[in-house]
Amino acid sequence: MEVSRIIAEIDAQISKLEQAKALLQGTSTTNTGRKGPRKNAGPAAPAAAKSGVKKKRNLSADARKRIAEAQKRRWAERRKEN
């Protein structure tokens, strides 16, 4: 095994252990690998929930229709190739 690979694996294990420690202490780390705030994350949850909220983007009926037609054309071309 290469030394750099061993060091990378040790760093990964350290990161996992630090996350586990933070969870046990009731604090959250900046990168937990989750996509959103957890329900029982403690005092950090409300701030994280407000900053991570994204507005839902809506398509008009005409835009959905154009996208659907374009995709159908792509599928038809693909069927012709095969």
Backbone as CSV, one residue per row, in Angstrom:
resi,resn,N_x,N_y,N_z,CA_x,CA_y,CA_z,C_x,C_y,C_z
1,MET,0.831,-1.180,0.000,0.000,0.000,0.000,0.877,1.245,0.000
2,GLU,0.463,2.230,-0.763,1.217,3.468,-0.807,0.957,4.295,0.450
3,VAL,1.950,5.060,0.828,1.837,5.891,2.026,0.722,6.927,1.857
4,SER,0.606,7.511,0.668,-0.429,8.532,0.456,-1.830,7.941,0.597
5,ARG,-1.998,6.687,0.160,-3.305,6.038,0.286,-3.629,5.745,1.752
6,ILE,-2.632,5.324,2.492,-2.813,5.058,3.924,-3.203,6.347,4.648
7,ILE,-2.517,7.433,4.316,-2.826,8.724,4.942,-4.243,9.159,4.599
8,ALA,-4.658,8.954,3.353,-6.014,9.321,2.940,-7.054,8.518,3.724
9,GLU,-6.801,7.233,3.926,-7.726,6.394,4.689,-7.773,6.817,6.156
10,ILE,-6.637,7.173,6.713,-6.600,7.650,8.099,-7.385,8.949,8.225
11,ASP,-7.209,9.866,7.260,-7.956,11.126,7.279,-9.462,10.876,7.199
12,ALA,-9.867,9.914,6.378,-11.294,9.586,6.266,-11.829,9.054,7.588
13,GLN,-11.056,8.190,8.243,-11.475,7.647,9.540,-11.548,8.742,10.602
14,ILE,-10.583,9.663,10.582,-10.601,10.774,11.538,-11.849,11.615,11.334
15,SER,-12.189,11.888,10.077,-13.382,12.668,9.778,-14.640,11.979,10.306
16,LYS,-14.735,10.669,10.096,-15.889,9.910,10.591,-15.965,9.953,12.117
17,LEU,-14.823,9.810,12.758,-14.801,9.843,14.222,-15.174,11.224,14.762
18,GLU,-14.721,12.283,14.090,-15.073,13.639,14.525,-16.576,13.876,14.378
19,GLN,-17.167,13.362,13.300,-18.613,13.489,13.124,-19.360,12.730,14.207
20,ALA,-18.902,11.527,14.524,-19.552,10.731,15.572,-19.443,11.441,16.914
21,LYS,-18.289,12.015,17.203,-18.086,12.748,18.453,-19.031,13.945,18.529
22,ALA,-19.138,14.680,17.428,-20.019,15.852,17.397,-21.472,15.436,17.621
23,LEU,-21.882,14.329,17.038,-23.253,13.857,17.232,-23.504,13.472,18.687
24,LEU,-22.536,12.814,19.291,-22.693,12.408,20.678,-22.705,13.612,21.627
25,GLN,-21.973,14.655,21.274,-21.935,15.851,22.101,-23.132,16.763,21.852
26,GLY,-23.885,16.486,20.795,-25.060,17.301,20.506,-24.779,18.502,19.628
27,THR,-23.606,18.570,19.058,-23.294,19.641,18.124,-23.253,19.074,16.729
28,SER,-23.373,19.928,15.739,-23.329,19.444,14.370,-22.062,19.939,13.695
29,THR,-21.564,19.137,12.752,-20.402,19.543,11.971,-20.885,20.225,10.715
30,THR,-19.992,20.898,9.997,-20.402,21.627,8.802,-20.755,20.702,7.663
31,ASN,-20.132,19.542,7.545,-20.400,18.640,6.437,-20.711,17.256,6.993
32,THR,-21.994,16.981,7.222,-22.383,15.686,7.759,-22.795,14.725,6.665
33,GLY,-22.815,15.178,5.406,-23.205,14.311,4.311,-24.706,14.227,4.127
34,ARG,-25.457,14.998,4.870,-26.906,14.999,4.748,-27.341,16.150,3.852
35,LYS,-28.514,16.008,3.258,-28.999,17.031,2.345,-29.776,18.135,3.037
36,GLY,-30.231,17.925,4.230,-31.013,18.937,4.918,-30.850,18.842,6.411
37,PRO,-31.420,19.784,7.132,-31.301,19.753,8.585,-32.096,18.598,9.178
38,ARG,-31.598,18.057,10.268,-32.304,16.983,10.950,-33.297,17.572,11.931
39,LYS,-34.282,16.793,12.298,-35.315,17.272,13.218,-34.755,17.569,14.602
40,ASN,-33.910,16.716,15.128,-33.409,16.860,16.489,-31.956,17.307,16.509
41,ALA,-31.608,18.275,15.692,-30.222,18.703,15.603,-29.849,19.696,16.683
42,GLY,-30.797,20.167,17.462,-30.493,21.099,18.538,-30.600,22.544,18.096
43,PRO,-29.873,23.445,18.741,-30.011,24.862,18.467,-29.573,25.276,17.061
44,ALA,-28.755,24.483,16.378,-28.293,24.863,15.056,-29.347,24.624,13.979
45,ALA,-30.391,23.870,14.265,-31.379,23.504,13.252,-32.140,24.691,12.669
46,PRO,-32.677,25.647,13.461,-33.444,26.725,12.853,-32.633,27.588,11.891
47,ALA,-31.400,27.888,12.219,-30.571,28.711,11.337,-30.269,27.958,10.047
48,ALA,-29.995,26.669,10.145,-29.686,25.884,8.961,-30.913,25.752,8.069
49,ALA,-32.081,25.630,8.671,-33.294,25.480,7.884,-33.595,26.748,7.092
50,LYS,-33.375,27.904,7.664,-33.665,29.153,6.965,-32.700,29.399,5.821
51,SER,-31.429,29.088,6.005,-30.444,29.381,4.972,-30.493,28.381,3.821
52,GLY,-30.990,27.169,4.053,-30.987,26.144,3.026,-32.265,26.061,2.212
53,VAL,-33.245,26.913,2.478,-34.523,26.841,1.791,-34.388,27.468,0.410
54,LYS,-34.807,26.711,-0.608,-34.780,27.232,-1.971,-36.204,27.335,-2.480
55,LYS,-36.461,28.381,-3.226,-37.796,28.591,-3.769,-38.035,27.602,-4.911
56,LYS,-39.214,27.026,-4.941,-39.569,26.079,-5.977,-39.788,26.824,-7.284
57,ARG,-39.213,26.299,-8.362,-39.358,26.935,-9.656,-40.473,26.242,-10.426
58,ASN,-41.374,27.013,-10.986,-42.517,26.467,-11.706,-42.371,26.702,-13.199
59,LEU,-42.771,25.704,-13.988,-42.796,25.840,-15.440,-44.216,26.137,-15.879
60,SER,-44.332,26.938,-16.924,-45.653,27.198,-17.477,-46.090,25.963,-18.262
61,ALA,-47.373,25.884,-18.552,-47.901,24.758,-19.313,-47.271,24.714,-20.696
62,ASP,-47.058,25.880,-21.293,-46.443,25.943,-22.622,-45.008,25.418,-22.582
63,ALA,-44.265,25.783,-21.553,-42.882,25.326,-21.431,-42.832,23.810,-21.234
64,ARG,-43.729,23.265,-20.412,-43.776,21.807,-20.218,-44.081,21.100,-21.529
65,LYS,-44.993,21.683,-22.316,-45.377,21.096,-23.596,-44.184,21.092,-24.558
66,ARG,-43.439,22.206,-24.623,-42.278,22.268,-25.504,-41.208,21.263,-25.095
67,ILE,-40.992,21.131,-23.801,-39.994,20.168,-23.310,-40.420,18.742,-23.639
68,ALA,-41.703,18.432,-23.459,-42.210,17.093,-23.752,-42.073,16.779,-25.237
69,GLU,-42.399,17.734,-26.085,-42.278,17.508,-27.530,-40.822,17.313,-27.941
70,ALA,-39.929,18.100,-27.380,-38.510,17.955,-27.698,-38.004,16.589,-27.270
71,GLN,-38.421,16.129,-26.096,-37.981,14.812,-25.617,-38.533,13.706,-26.500
72,LYS,-39.777,13.839,-26.937,-40.354,12.830,-27.831,-39.587,12.766,-29.138
73,ARG,-39.151,13.928,-29.648,-38.339,13.944,-30.871,-37.009,13.227,-30.635
74,ARG,-36.398,13.458,-29.464,-35.132,12.782,-29.149,-35.322,11.263,-29.094
75,TRP,-36.408,10.824,-28.476,-36.669,9.391,-28.384,-36.892,8.798,-29.776
76,ALA,-37.629,9.536,-30.635,-37.886,9.052,-31.990,-36.577,8.919,-32.769
77,GLU,-35.683,9.890,-32.641,-34.381,9.815,-33.312,-33.587,8.620,-32.799
78,ARG,-33.657,8.375,-31.512,-32.918,7.262,-30.903,-33.442,5.933,-31.425
79,ARG,-34.768,5.821,-31.574,-35.359,4.583,-32.097,-34.939,4.354,-33.547
80,LYS,-34.815,5.430,-34.319,-34.405,5.303,-35.719,-32.965,4.805,-35.815
81,GLU,-32.100,5.243,-34.899,-30.699,4.828,-34.913,-30.565,3.332,-34.628
82,ASN,-31.404,2.797,-33.766,-31.294,1.393,-33.364,-32.144,0.584,-34.239
